[in-house]
Amino acid sequence: MKTLRWLFLALLGLILLNFTHIVYFNIYTHSLPYGIYIKTNGSPQRGEYAASCLTQSIAQYGISRGYLAVGNCNTGTVRVLKIIKGIPGDHFGVENGFLEINGSFYRIMDQDSSGRTLAAFYKQKEGVLGKGQYILLSDFAKNSWDSRYWGPVSIEFLLKPLWILENVNIMEEGR
């Protein structure tokens, strides 16, 4: 009974921290493994998890398509949670249906899982990521809506996994 009380109190504490935006429960997006993440600061590095608010035009497109939910970004949407694949100074290119970053190629789909044409918001077909620009992708969801369609974005903060649900890999068309 004592253990159950401690577990309940720990869960209640994590839920309260979620409302302060220190702890994030990922049970909604297929872009990262489901679990509990903690907000961190630091210099963003490749392979780390990051949260970003998208620009107004991209966010509104995401809402209209059902890719994003309403949230507390200044654009009215939730933050996107992705993996950092490109950092300032990295070269990127978009050609023949692929985004290339750091020698890795990521397929750019013409249509989403509902058969609708996907818009591309990136302004240039190749370049070097500038200060504060990052390529955010997902290895977790096969067809994630990410920097392949938005282009480089800024990062609001980093996320570190606190607890991940093991053996739950969606690998389906996701957001």
Secondary structure, DSSP 8 states (H G I E B T S, - for coil): -HHHHHHHHHHHHHHHHHHTTSEEEESS-SSS-SEEEEEE-S---TT-EEEE---HHHHHHHHHHTSS-B-SSTTSB--EEEEEEE-TT-EEEEETTEEEETTEEEE--SB-TTS-B-----S-SEEE--TT-BEEE-SSSTT--SHHHH-SB--SEEEEEEEE-TT----SS--
